[in-house]
């Protein structure tokens, strides 16, 4: 997983970032550049209703990274509360045993 960026996706501004589908289609390159520059999504409407967002790819990657990290933290908290963890000593013993096995198989020096 890539490093989670500190900058969060900015909210769209209704006065500037809501665009009808036909206008977005006709000026797509301009709106893509604007999303990249402002880091704000564009809300695309269709028949006067919210239909989709145009979002910078890096910003969306960052959102997915943050969601994955949040999920992993929640899983870890739950497992810890249920006692599903290993002590430092257990991890150390298992690591030494794994290294010894690799050494015997000629995989480690």
Biopython code that builds the backbone (N, CA, C, O; Angstrom):
import numpy as np
from Bio.PDB.StructureBuilder import StructureBuilder

atoms = [
    (1, "UNK", "N", (0.854, -1.176, 0.000)),
    (1, "UNK", "CA", (0.000, 0.000, 0.000)),
    (1, "UNK", "C", (0.895, 1.232, 0.000)),
    (1, "UNK", "O", (1.871, 1.273, 0.749)),
    (2, "UNK", "N", (0.590, 2.234, -0.817)),
    (2, "UNK", "CA", (1.384, 3.447, -0.866)),
    (2, "UNK", "C", (1.119, 4.280, 0.372)),
    (2, "UNK", "O", (0.129, 4.084, 1.078)),
    (3, "UNK", "N", (2.019, 5.210, 0.619)),
    (3, "UNK", "CA", (1.889, 6.070, 1.791)),
    (3, "UNK", "C", (0.615, 6.903, 1.678)),
    (3, "UNK", "O", (0.258, 7.383, 0.603)),
    (4, "UNK", "N", (-0.048, 7.059, 2.795)),
    (4, "UNK", "CA", (-1.271, 7.849, 2.818)),
    (4, "UNK", "C", (-0.888, 9.319, 2.807)),
    (4, "UNK", "O", (-0.116, 9.781, 3.647)),
    (5, "UNK", "N", (-1.437, 10.041, 1.849)),
    (5, "UNK", "CA", (-1.132, 11.458, 1.737)),
    (5, "UNK", "C", (-1.876, 12.223, 2.800)),
    (5, "UNK", "O", (-2.959, 11.822, 3.225)),
    (6, "UNK", "N", (-1.288, 13.338, 3.236)),
    (6, "UNK", "CA", (-1.908, 14.131, 4.292)),
    (6, "UNK", "C", (-3.052, 14.989, 3.773)),
    (6, "UNK", "O", (-4.011, 15.252, 4.498)),
    (7, "UNK", "N", (-2.955, 15.430, 2.513)),
    (7, "UNK", "CA", (-3.981, 16.302, 1.985)),
    (7, "UNK", "C", (-5.228, 15.491, 1.660)),
    (7, "UNK", "O", (-5.170, 14.515, 0.913)),
    (8, "UNK", "N", (-6.337, 15.901, 2.221)),
    (8, "UNK", "CA", (-7.600, 15.234, 1.962)),
    (8, "UNK", "C", (-8.271, 15.859, 0.754)),
    (8, "UNK", "O", (-7.995, 17.005, 0.401)),
    (9, "UNK", "N", (-9.137, 15.111, 0.136)),
    (9, "UNK", "CA", (-9.913, 15.616, -0.981)),
    (9, "UNK", "C", (-10.748, 16.789, -0.491)),
    (9, "UNK", "O", (-11.430, 16.703, 0.530)),
    (10, "UNK", "N", (-10.683, 17.862, -1.223)),
    (10, "UNK", "CA", (-11.480, 19.035, -0.854)),
    (10, "UNK", "C", (-12.908, 18.845, -1.343)),
    (10, "UNK", "O", (-13.155, 18.136, -2.319)),
    (11, "UNK", "N", (-13.825, 19.475, -0.666)),
    (11, "UNK", "CA", (-15.231, 19.404, -1.069)),
    (11, "UNK", "C", (-15.456, 20.281, -2.292)),
    (11, "UNK", "O", (-14.773, 21.284, -2.496)),
    (12, "UNK", "N", (-16.426, 19.879, -3.095)),
    (12, "UNK", "CA", (-16.753, 20.738, -4.241)),
    (12, "UNK", "C", (-17.537, 21.943, -3.733)),
    (12, "UNK", "O", (-18.252, 21.874, -2.733)),
    (13, "UNK", "N", (-17.380, 23.032, -4.447)),
    (13, "UNK", "CA", (-18.110, 24.264, -4.131)),
    (13, "UNK", "C", (-19.308, 24.337, -5.067)),
    (13, "UNK", "O", (-19.136, 24.416, -6.283)),
    (14, "UNK", "N", (-20.503, 24.312, -4.527)),
    (14, "UNK", "CA", (-21.684, 24.312, -5.398)),
    (14, "UNK", "C", (-21.715, 25.468, -6.394)),
    (14, "UNK", "O", (-22.209, 25.313, -7.511)),
    (15, "UNK", "N", (-21.193, 26.618, -5.998)),
    (15, "UNK", "CA", (-21.234, 27.769, -6.901)),
    (15, "UNK", "C", (-20.251, 27.640, -8.061)),
    (15, "UNK", "O", (-20.406, 28.321, -9.075)),
    (16, "UNK", "N", (-19.240, 26.775, -7.928)),
    (16, "UNK", "CA", (-18.203, 26.660, -8.956)),
    (16, "UNK", "C", (-18.067, 25.262, -9.544)),
    (16, "UNK", "O", (-17.643, 25.124, -10.691)),
    (17, "UNK", "N", (-18.409, 24.237, -8.802)),
    (17, "UNK", "CA", (-18.042, 22.873, -9.171)),
    (17, "UNK", "C", (-19.214, 21.965, -9.529)),
    (17, "UNK", "O", (-19.074, 20.742, -9.511)),
    (18, "UNK", "N", (-20.346, 22.537, -9.847)),
    (18, "UNK", "CA", (-21.491, 21.748, -10.305)),
    (18, "UNK", "C", (-21.697, 22.090, -11.779)),
    (18, "UNK", "O", (-21.917, 23.247, -12.138)),
    (19, "UNK", "N", (-21.621, 21.059, -12.625)),
    (19, "UNK", "CA", (-21.616, 21.281, -14.069)),
    (19, "UNK", "C", (-22.603, 20.319, -14.735)),
    (19, "UNK", "O", (-22.615, 19.129, -14.422)),
    (20, "UNK", "N", (-23.421, 20.823, -15.641)),
    (20, "UNK", "CA", (-24.296, 19.920, -16.402)),
    (20, "UNK", "C", (-23.471, 18.984, -17.282)),
    (20, "UNK", "O", (-22.392, 19.350, -17.747)),
    (21, "UNK", "N", (-23.979, 17.793, -17.504)),
    (21, "UNK", "CA", (-23.279, 16.794, -18.293)),
    (21, "UNK", "C", (-22.846, 17.325, -19.656)),
    (21, "UNK", "O", (-21.695, 17.137, -20.050)),
    (22, "UNK", "N", (-23.733, 17.974, -20.370)),
    (22, "UNK", "CA", (-23.409, 18.450, -21.727)),
    (22, "UNK", "C", (-22.255, 19.443, -21.705)),
    (22, "UNK", "O", (-21.390, 19.407, -22.580)),
    (23, "UNK", "N", (-22.232, 20.325, -20.718)),
    (23, "UNK", "CA", (-21.129, 21.280, -20.612)),
    (23, "UNK", "C", (-19.824, 20.557, -20.283)),
    (23, "UNK", "O", (-18.777, 20.879, -20.845)),
    (24, "UNK", "N", (-19.882, 19.597, -19.392)),
    (24, "UNK", "CA", (-18.688, 18.824, -19.037)),
    (24, "UNK", "C", (-18.175, 18.052, -20.251)),
    (24, "UNK", "O", (-16.973, 18.026, -20.514)),
    (25, "UNK", "N", (-19.074, 17.435, -20.976)),
    (25, "UNK", "CA", (-18.694, 16.680, -22.171)),
    (25, "UNK", "C", (-18.006, 17.587, -23.194)),
    (25, "UNK", "O", (-16.997, 17.210, -23.790)),
    (26, "UNK", "N", (-18.559, 18.775, -23.388)),
    (26, "UNK", "CA", (-18.009, 19.698, -24.386)),
    (26, "UNK", "C", (-16.698, 20.343, -23.961)),
    (26, "UNK", "O", (-15.946, 20.833, -24.804)),
    (27, "UNK", "N", (-16.417, 20.347, -22.665)),
    (27, "UNK", "CA", (-15.214, 21.004, -22.147)),
    (27, "UNK", "C", (-14.445, 20.088, -21.201)),
    (27, "UNK", "O", (-13.852, 20.550, -20.227)),
    (28, "UNK", "N", (-14.458, 18.800, -21.488)),
    (28, "UNK", "CA", (-13.896, 17.812, -20.572)),
    (28, "UNK", "C", (-12.445, 18.093, -20.216)),
    (28, "UNK", "O", (-12.078, 18.019, -19.044)),
    (29, "UNK", "N", (-11.623, 18.410, -21.189)),
    (29, "UNK", "CA", (-10.207, 18.673, -20.931)),
    (29, "UNK", "C", (-10.025, 19.814, -19.929)),
    (29, "UNK", "O", (-9.189, 19.730, -19.030)),
    (30, "UNK", "N", (-10.806, 20.869, -20.087)),
    (30, "UNK", "CA", (-10.723, 22.006, -19.172)),
    (30, "UNK", "C", (-11.099, 21.574, -17.751)),
    (30, "UNK", "O", (-10.433, 21.953, -16.788)),
    (31, "UNK", "N", (-12.175, 20.773, -17.623)),
    (31, "UNK", "CA", (-12.604, 20.353, -16.286)),
    (31, "UNK", "C", (-11.609, 19.375, -15.653)),
    (31, "UNK", "O", (-11.404, 19.405, -14.440)),
    (32, "UNK", "N", (-11.000, 18.520, -16.452)),
    (32, "UNK", "CA", (-9.974, 17.631, -15.910)),
    (32, "UNK", "C", (-8.806, 18.455, -15.370)),
    (32, "UNK", "O", (-8.306, 18.180, -14.279)),
    (33, "UNK", "N", (-8.373, 19.456, -16.123)),
    (33, "UNK", "CA", (-7.286, 20.329, -15.656)),
    (33, "UNK", "C", (-7.678, 21.059, -14.386)),
    (33, "UNK", "O", (-6.862, 21.197, -13.475)),
    (34, "UNK", "N", (-8.913, 21.527, -14.313)),
    (34, "UNK", "CA", (-9.367, 22.251, -13.120)),
    (34, "UNK", "C", (-9.370, 21.343, -11.894)),
    (34, "UNK", "O", (-8.974, 21.762, -10.806)),
    (35, "UNK", "N", (-9.818, 20.099, -12.070)),
    (35, "UNK", "CA", (-9.826, 19.153, -10.950)),
    (35, "UNK", "C", (-8.396, 18.903, -10.467)),
    (35, "UNK", "O", (-8.146, 18.854, -9.263)),
    (36, "UNK", "N", (-7.463, 18.747, -11.401)),
    (36, "UNK", "CA", (-6.058, 18.527, -11.030)),
    (36, "UNK", "C", (-5.479, 19.720, -10.287)),
    (36, "UNK", "O", (-4.714, 19.547, -9.338)),
    (37, "UNK", "N", (-5.833, 20.925, -10.705)),
    (37, "UNK", "CA", (-5.288, 22.135, -10.091)),
    (37, "UNK", "C", (-5.897, 22.432, -8.730)),
    (37, "UNK", "O", (-5.178, 22.785, -7.795)),
    (38, "UNK", "N", (-7.209, 22.295, -8.608)),
    (38, "UNK", "CA", (-7.895, 22.689, -7.371)),
    (38, "UNK", "C", (-7.994, 21.564, -6.352)),
    (38, "UNK", "O", (-8.186, 21.809, -5.161)),
    (39, "UNK", "N", (-7.859, 20.313, -6.834)),
    (39, "UNK", "CA", (-8.038, 19.129, -5.973)),
    (39, "UNK", "C", (-9.458, 19.040, -5.434)),
    (39, "UNK", "O", (-9.712, 18.371, -4.432)),
    (40, "UNK", "N", (-10.391, 19.726, -6.113)),
    (40, "UNK", "CA", (-11.804, 19.639, -5.763)),
    (40, "UNK", "C", (-12.518, 18.849, -6.845)),
    (40, "UNK", "O", (-12.235, 19.041, -8.028)),
    (41, "UNK", "N", (-13.432, 17.970, -6.475)),
    (41, "UNK", "CA", (-14.189, 17.223, -7.487)),
    (41, "UNK", "C", (-15.202, 18.133, -8.184)),
    (41, "UNK", "O", (-15.597, 19.173, -7.658)),
    (42, "UNK", "N", (-15.596, 17.722, -9.346)),
    (42, "UNK", "CA", (-16.659, 18.404, -10.086)),
    (42, "UNK", "C", (-17.888, 17.490, -10.015)),
    (42, "UNK", "O", (-17.810, 16.307, -10.345)),
    (43, "UNK", "N", (-19.003, 18.044, -9.587)),
    (43, "UNK", "CA", (-20.260, 17.301, -9.567)),
    (43, "UNK", "C", (-20.925, 17.494, -10.927)),
    (43, "UNK", "O", (-21.224, 18.617, -11.333)),
    (44, "UNK", "N", (-21.152, 16.381, -11.621)),
    (44, "UNK", "CA", (-21.775, 16.420, -12.940)),
    (44, "UNK", "C", (-23.249, 16.082, -12.775)),
    (44, "UNK", "O", (-23.605, 15.067, -12.177)),
    (45, "UNK", "N", (-24.099, 16.949, -13.314)),
    (45, "UNK", "CA", (-25.538, 16.719, -13.217)),
    (45, "UNK", "C", (-26.080, 16.221, -14.551)),
    (45, "UNK", "O", (-25.514, 16.471, -15.615)),
    (46, "UNK", "N", (-27.176, 15.520, -14.453)),
    (46, "UNK", "CA", (-27.869, 15.034, -15.644)),
    (46, "UNK", "C", (-29.356, 15.222, -15.384)),
    (46, "UNK", "O", (-29.895, 14.734, -14.391)),
    (47, "UNK", "N", (-30.003, 15.931, -16.283)),
    (47, "UNK", "CA", (-31.418, 16.269, -16.109)),
    (47, "UNK", "C", (-31.657, 16.985, -14.784)),
    (47, "UNK", "O", (-32.676, 16.772, -14.126)),
    (48, "UNK", "N", (-30.713, 17.830, -14.402)),
    (48, "UNK", "CA", (-30.853, 18.644, -13.195)),
    (48, "UNK", "C", (-30.586, 17.934, -11.885)),
    (48, "UNK", "O", (-30.781, 18.514, -10.817)),
    (49, "UNK", "N", (-30.140, 16.683, -11.947)),
    (49, "UNK", "CA", (-29.886, 15.920, -10.717)),
    (49, "UNK", "C", (-28.441, 15.457, -10.681)),
    (49, "UNK", "O", (-27.828, 15.239, -11.726)),
    (50, "UNK", "N", (-27.901, 15.309, -9.496)),
    (50, "UNK", "CA", (-26.530, 14.822, -9.337)),
    (50, "UNK", "C", (-26.408, 13.448, -9.974)),
    (50, "UNK", "O", (-27.215, 12.556, -9.713)),
    (51, "UNK", "N", (-25.372, 13.282, -10.827)),
    (51, "UNK", "CA", (-25.204, 12.008, -11.518)),
    (51, "UNK", "C", (-23.859, 11.369, -11.229)),
    (51, "UNK", "O", (-23.777, 10.154, -11.050)),
    (52, "UNK", "N", (-22.794, 12.178, -11.180)),
    (52, "UNK", "CA", (-21.466, 11.605, -11.021)),
    (52, "UNK", "C", (-20.491, 12.697, -10.599)),
    (52, "UNK", "O", (-20.792, 13.888, -10.668)),
    (53, "UNK", "N", (-19.307, 12.254, -10.157)),
    (53, "UNK", "CA", (-18.240, 13.194, -9.826)),
    (53, "UNK", "C", (-17.055, 12.962, -10.750)),
    (53, "UNK", "O", (-16.769, 11.827, -11.131)),
    (54, "UNK", "N", (-16.376, 14.025, -11.103)),
    (54, "UNK", "CA", (-15.097, 13.958, -11.793)),
    (54, "UNK", "C", (-14.048, 14.256, -10.728)),
    (54, "UNK", "O", (-14.023, 15.348, -10.158)),
    (55, "UNK", "N", (-13.174, 13.270, -10.460)),
    (55, "UNK", "CA", (-12.218, 13.367, -9.359)),
    (55, "UNK", "C", (-10.816, 13.108, -9.886)),
    (55, "UNK", "O", (-10.622, 12.257, -10.753)),
    (56, "UNK", "N", (-9.841, 13.838, -9.367)),
    (56, "UNK", "CA", (-8.444, 13.623, -9.717)),
    (56, "UNK", "C", (-8.027, 12.207, -9.320)),
    (56, "UNK", "O", (-8.344, 11.751, -8.221)),
    (57, "UNK", "N", (-7.319, 11.516, -10.208)),
    (57, "UNK", "CA", (-6.944, 10.117, -9.972)),
    (57, "UNK", "C", (-6.085, 9.963, -8.718)),
    (57, "UNK", "O", (-6.302, 9.036, -7.939)),
    (58, "UNK", "N", (-5.122, 10.849, -8.512)),
    (58, "UNK", "CA", (-4.270, 10.749, -7.318)),
    (58, "UNK", "C", (-5.078, 10.954, -6.048)),
    (58, "UNK", "O", (-4.830, 10.298, -5.037)),
    (59, "UNK", "N", (-6.040, 11.860, -6.099)),
    (59, "UNK", "CA", (-6.895, 12.095, -4.933)),
    (59, "UNK", "C", (-7.729, 10.857, -4.629)),
    (59, "UNK", "O", (-7.898, 10.492, -3.466)),
    (60, "UNK", "N", (-8.250, 10.214, -5.664)),
    (60, "UNK", "CA", (-9.049, 9.005, -5.458)),
    (60, "UNK", "C", (-8.182, 7.878, -4.900)),
    (60, "UNK", "O", (-8.623, 7.134, -4.024)),
    (61, "UNK", "N", (-6.951, 7.747, -5.402)),
    (61, "UNK", "CA", (-6.018, 6.763, -4.845)),
    (61, "UNK", "C", (-5.803, 7.013, -3.361)),
    (61, "UNK", "O", (-5.781, 6.077, -2.561)),
    (62, "UNK", "N", (-5.645, 8.284, -2.997)),
    (62, "UNK", "CA", (-5.447, 8.641, -1.597)),
    (62, "UNK", "C", (-6.656, 8.258, -0.746)),
    (62, "UNK", "O", (-6.503, 7.777, 0.377)),
    (63, "UNK", "N", (-7.842, 8.472, -1.277)),
    (63, "UNK", "CA", (-9.066, 8.100, -0.551)),
    (63, "UNK", "C", (-9.104, 6.596, -0.329)),
    (63, "UNK", "O", (-9.413, 6.134, 0.769)),
    (64, "UNK", "N", (-8.787, 5.821, -1.380)),
    (64, "UNK", "CA", (-8.768, 4.367, -1.238)),
    (64, "UNK", "C", (-7.720, 3.922, -0.217)),
    (64, "UNK", "O", (-7.977, 3.013, 0.572)),
    (65, "UNK", "N", (-6.539, 4.555, -0.222)),
    (65, "UNK", "CA", (-5.499, 4.241, 0.762)),
    (65, "UNK", "C", (-6.001, 4.501, 2.175)),
    (65, "UNK", "O", (-5.786, 3.691, 3.077)),
    (66, "UNK", "N", (-6.669, 5.634, 2.363)),
    (66, "UNK", "CA", (-7.186, 5.983, 3.689)),
    (66, "UNK", "C", (-8.267, 5.005, 4.133)),
    (66, "UNK", "O", (-8.324, 4.629, 5.304)),
    (67, "UNK", "N", (-9.119, 4.595, 3.210)),
    (67, "UNK", "CA", (-10.165, 3.626, 3.546)),
    (67, "UNK", "C", (-9.545, 2.289, 3.939)),
    (67, "UNK", "O", (-9.977, 1.660, 4.906)),
    (68, "UNK", "N", (-8.532, 1.856, 3.188)),
    (68, "UNK", "CA", (-7.871, 0.588, 3.489)),
    (68, "UNK", "C", (-7.172, 0.646, 4.842)),
    (68, "UNK", "O", (-7.246, -0.302, 5.623)),
    (69, "UNK", "N", (-6.496, 1.750, 5.118)),
    (69, "UNK", "CA", (-5.824, 1.914, 6.402)),
    (69, "UNK", "C", (-6.834, 1.912, 7.549)),
    (69, "UNK", "O", (-6.605, 1.272, 8.575)),
    (70, "UNK", "N", (-7.938, 2.617, 7.381)),
    (70, "UNK", "CA", (-8.985, 2.645, 8.419)),
    (70, "UNK", "C", (-9.541, 1.247, 8.673)),
    (70, "UNK", "O", (-9.766, 0.863, 9.821)),
    (71, "UNK", "N", (-9.763, 0.484, 7.593)),
    (71, "UNK", "CA", (-10.259, -0.879, 7.740)),
    (71, "UNK", "C", (-9.244, -1.748, 8.490)),
    (71, "UNK", "O", (-9.613, -2.510, 9.384)),
    (72, "UNK", "N", (-7.958, -1.629, 8.120)),
    (72, "UNK", "CA", (-6.920, -2.419, 8.783)),
    (72, "UNK", "C", (-6.818, -2.076, 10.268)),
    (72, "UNK", "O", (-6.635, -2.963, 11.103)),
    (73, "UNK", "N", (-6.937, -0.800, 10.592)),
    (73, "UNK", "CA", (-6.889, -0.376, 12.001)),
    (73, "UNK", "C", (-8.070, -0.962, 12.763)),
    (73, "UNK", "O", (-7.909, -1.440, 13.886)),
    (74, "UNK", "N", (-9.252, -0.928, 12.163)),
    (74, "UNK", "CA", (-10.441, -1.472, 12.824)),
    (74, "UNK", "C", (-10.308, -2.976, 13.037)),
    (74, "UNK", "O", (-10.679, -3.484, 14.095)),
    (75, "UNK", "N", (-9.786, -3.690, 12.054)),
    (75, "UNK", "CA", (-9.569, -5.131, 12.196)),
    (75, "UNK", "C", (-8.575, -5.396, 13.323)),
    (75, "UNK", "O", (-8.788, -6.290, 14.141)),
    (76, "UNK", "N", (-7.499, -4.627, 13.368)),
    (76, "UNK", "CA", (-6.484, -4.798, 14.417)),
    (76, "UNK", "C", (-7.063, -4.535, 15.795)),
    (76, "UNK", "O", (-6.780, -5.277, 16.735)),
    (77, "UNK", "N", (-7.870, -3.489, 15.930)),
    (77, "UNK", "CA", (-8.499, -3.177, 17.225)),
    (77, "UNK", "C", (-9.405, -4.329, 17.678)),
    (77, "UNK", "O", (-9.395, -4.730, 18.842)),
    (78, "UNK", "N", (-10.186, -4.844, 16.726)),
    (78, "UNK", "CA", (-11.103, -5.940, 17.054)),
    (78, "UNK", "C", (-10.319, -7.186, 17.476)),
    (78, "UNK", "O", (-10.651, -7.824, 18.476)),
    (79, "UNK", "N", (-9.282, -7.527, 16.712)),
    (79, "UNK", "CA", (-8.477, -8.705, 17.039)),
    (79, "UNK", "C", (-7.778, -8.538, 18.381)),
    (79, "UNK", "O", (-7.692, -9.494, 19.152)),
    (80, "UNK", "N", (-7.280, -7.346, 18.671)),
    (80, "UNK", "CA", (-6.623, -7.112, 19.958)),
    (80, "UNK", "C", (-7.622, -7.274, 21.098)),
    (80, "UNK", "O", (-7.312, -7.897, 22.113)),
    (81, "UNK", "N", (-8.823, -6.713, 20.932)),
    (81, "UNK", "CA", (-9.856, -6.819, 21.970)),
    (81, "UNK", "C", (-10.261, -8.273, 22.208)),
    (81, "UNK", "O", (-10.649, -8.640, 23.317)),
    (82, "UNK", "N", (-10.170, -9.100, 21.163)),
    (82, "UNK", "CA", (-10.517, -10.516, 21.288)),
    (82, "UNK", "C", (-9.327, -11.364, 21.722)),
    (82, "UNK", "O", (-9.435, -12.586, 21.820)),
    (83, "UNK", "N", (-8.194, -10.720, 21.983)),
    (83, "UNK", "CA", (-7.009, -11.447, 22.427)),
    (83, "UNK", "C", (-6.272, -12.158, 21.305)),
    (83, "UNK", "O", (-5.454, -13.041, 21.562)),
    (84, "UNK", "N", (-6.552, -11.783, 20.070)),
    (84, "UNK", "CA", (-5.921, -12.431, 18.918)),
    (84, "UNK", "C", (-4.654, -11.678, 18.515)),
    (84, "UNK", "O", (-4.607, -11.030, 17.469)),
    (85, "UNK", "N", (-3.651, -11.773, 19.345)),
    (85, "UNK", "CA", (-2.382, -11.127, 19.047)),
    (85, "UNK", "C", (-1.251, -11.983, 19.589)),
    (85, "UNK", "O", (-1.476, -12.893, 20.387)),
    (86, "UNK", "N", (-0.039, -11.689, 19.153)),
    (86, "UNK", "CA", (1.139, -12.409, 19.633)),
    (86, "UNK", "C", (1.993, -11.463, 20.440)),
    (86, "UNK", "O", (2.096, -10.275, 20.133)),
    (87, "UNK", "N", (2.601, -12.000, 21.471)),
    (87, "UNK", "CA", (3.511, -11.187, 22.276)),
    (87, "UNK", "C", (4.822, -11.007, 21.519)),
    (87, "UNK", "O", (5.093, -11.704, 20.541)),
    (88, "UNK", "N", (5.611, -10.081, 21.978)),
    (88, "UNK", "CA", (6.920, -9.840, 21.368)),
    (88, "UNK", "C", (7.780, -11.096, 21.423)),
    (88, "UNK", "O", (8.501, -11.406, 20.474)),
    (89, "UNK", "N", (7.702, -11.808, 22.527)),
    (89, "UNK", "CA", (8.492, -13.029, 22.681)),
    (89, "UNK", "C", (8.071, -14.090, 21.664)),
    (89, "UNK", "O", (8.920, -14.765, 21.084)),
    (90, "UNK", "N", (6.751, -14.239, 21.446)),
    (90, "UNK", "CA", (6.262, -15.210, 20.466)),
    (90, "UNK", "C", (6.749, -14.862, 19.062)),
    (90, "UNK", "O", (7.184, -15.742, 18.319)),
    (91, "UNK", "N", (6.680, -13.610, 18.705)),
    (91, "UNK", "CA", (7.132, -13.177, 17.380)),
    (91, "UNK", "C", (8.627, -13.429, 17.239)),
    (91, "UNK", "O", (9.082, -13.887, 16.191)),
    (92, "UNK", "N", (9.386, -13.139, 18.271)),
    (92, "UNK", "CA", (10.838, -13.343, 18.243)),
    (92, "UNK", "C", (11.167, -14.825, 18.054)),
    (92, "UNK", "O", (12.002, -15.181, 17.221)),
    (93, "UNK", "N", (10.502, -15.690, 18.837)),
    (93, "UNK", "CA", (10.722, -17.136, 18.709)),
    (93, "UNK", "C", (10.374, -17.639, 17.315)),
    (93, "UNK", "O", (11.142, -18.395, 16.720)),
    (94, "UNK", "N", (9.231, -17.229, 16.792)),
    (94, "UNK", "CA", (8.807, -17.673, 15.465)),
    (94, "UNK", "C", (9.765, -17.175, 14.379)),
    (94, "UNK", "O", (10.051, -17.896, 13.423)),
    (95, "UNK", "N", (10.253, -15.961, 14.526)),
    (95, "UNK", "CA", (11.194, -15.414, 13.546)),
    (95, "UNK", "C", (12.502, -16.189, 13.567)),
    (95, "UNK", "O", (13.052, -16.524, 12.518)),
    (96, "UNK", "N", (12.999, -16.473, 14.770)),
    (96, "UNK", "CA", (14.239, -17.255, 14.881)),
    (96, "UNK", "C", (14.058, -18.650, 14.287)),
    (96, "UNK", "O", (14.941, -19.155, 13.594)),
    (97, "UNK", "N", (12.912, -19.270, 14.560)),
    (97, "UNK", "CA", (12.653, -20.607, 14.020)),
    (97, "UNK", "C", (12.558, -20.566, 12.498)),
    (97, "UNK", "O", (13.061, -21.467, 11.827)),
    (98, "UNK", "N", (11.930, -19.549, 11.952)),
    (98, "UNK", "CA", (11.823, -19.410, 10.500)),
    (98, "UNK", "C", (13.207, -19.209, 9.882)),
    (98, "UNK", "O", (13.524, -19.818, 8.860)),
    (99, "UNK", "N", (14.023, -18.365, 10.492)),
    (99, "UNK", "CA", (15.378, -18.132, 9.981)),
    (99, "UNK", "C", (16.227, -19.396, 10.065)),
    (99, "UNK", "O", (17.014, -19.680, 9.162)),
    (100, "UNK", "N", (16.066, -20.148, 11.141)),
    (100, "UNK", "CA", (16.811, -21.399, 11.289)),
    (100, "UNK", "C", (16.404, -22.390, 10.207)),
    (100, "UNK", "O", (17.257, -23.066, 9.630)),
    (101, "UNK", "N", (15.116, -22.480, 9.931)),
    (101, "UNK", "CA", (14.639, -23.367, 8.875)),
    (101, "UNK", "C", (15.179, -22.959, 7.512)),
    (101, "UNK", "O", (15.555, -23.815, 6.711)),
    (102, "UNK", "N", (15.219, -21.668, 7.246)),
    (102, "UNK", "CA", (15.767, -21.177, 5.982)),
    (102, "UNK", "C", (17.250, -21.490, 5.876)),
    (102, "UNK", "O", (17.759, -21.839, 4.810)),
    (103, "UNK", "N", (17.930, -21.357, 7.012)),
    (103, "UNK", "CA", (19.365, -21.621, 7.040)),
    (103, "UNK", "C", (19.637, -23.099, 6.729)),
    (103, "UNK", "O", (20.553, -23.423, 5.974)),
    (104, "UNK", "N", (18.831, -23.988, 7.321)),
    (104, "UNK", "CA", (19.005, -25.419, 7.104)),
    (104, "UNK", "C", (18.716, -25.815, 5.651)),
    (104, "UNK", "O", (19.318, -26.751, 5.124)),
    (105, "UNK", "N", (17.791, -25.096, 5.013)),
    (105, "UNK", "CA", (17.463, -25.372, 3.613)),
    (105, "UNK", "C", (18.395, -24.652, 2.646)),
    (105, "UNK", "O", (18.272, -24.807, 1.431)),
    (106, "UNK", "N", (19.327, -23.866, 3.182)),
    (106, "UNK", "CA", (20.290, -23.147, 2.353)),
    (106, "UNK", "C", (19.715, -21.879, 1.727)),
    (106, "UNK", "O", (20.268, -21.367, 0.755)),
    (107, "UNK", "N", (18.605, -21.365, 2.276)),
    (107, "UNK", "CA", (17.981, -20.162, 1.748)),
    (107, "UNK", "C", (18.545, -18.902, 2.383)),
    (107, "UNK", "O", (18.398, -17.817, 1.820)),
    (108, "UNK", "N", (19.182, -19.016, 3.532)),
    (108, "UNK", "CA", (19.728, -17.853, 4.236)),
    (108, "UNK", "C", (21.186, -18.112, 4.586)),
    (108, "UNK", "O", (21.611, -19.258, 4.735)),
    (109, "UNK", "N", (21.932, -17.044, 4.712)),
    (109, "UNK", "CA", (23.354, -17.168, 5.052)),
    (109, "UNK", "C", (23.565, -17.057, 6.539)),
    (109, "UNK", "O", (24.700, -17.138, 7.009)),
]
sb = StructureBuilder()
sb.init_structure("model")
sb.init_model(0)
sb.init_chain("A")
sb.init_seg("    ")
for serial, (resi, resn, name, xyz) in enumerate(atoms, 1):
    if name == "N":
        sb.init_residue(resn, " ", resi, " ")
    sb.init_atom(name, np.array(xyz, "f"), 0.0, 1.0, " ", f" {name:<3s}", serial, name[0])
structure = sb.get_structure()
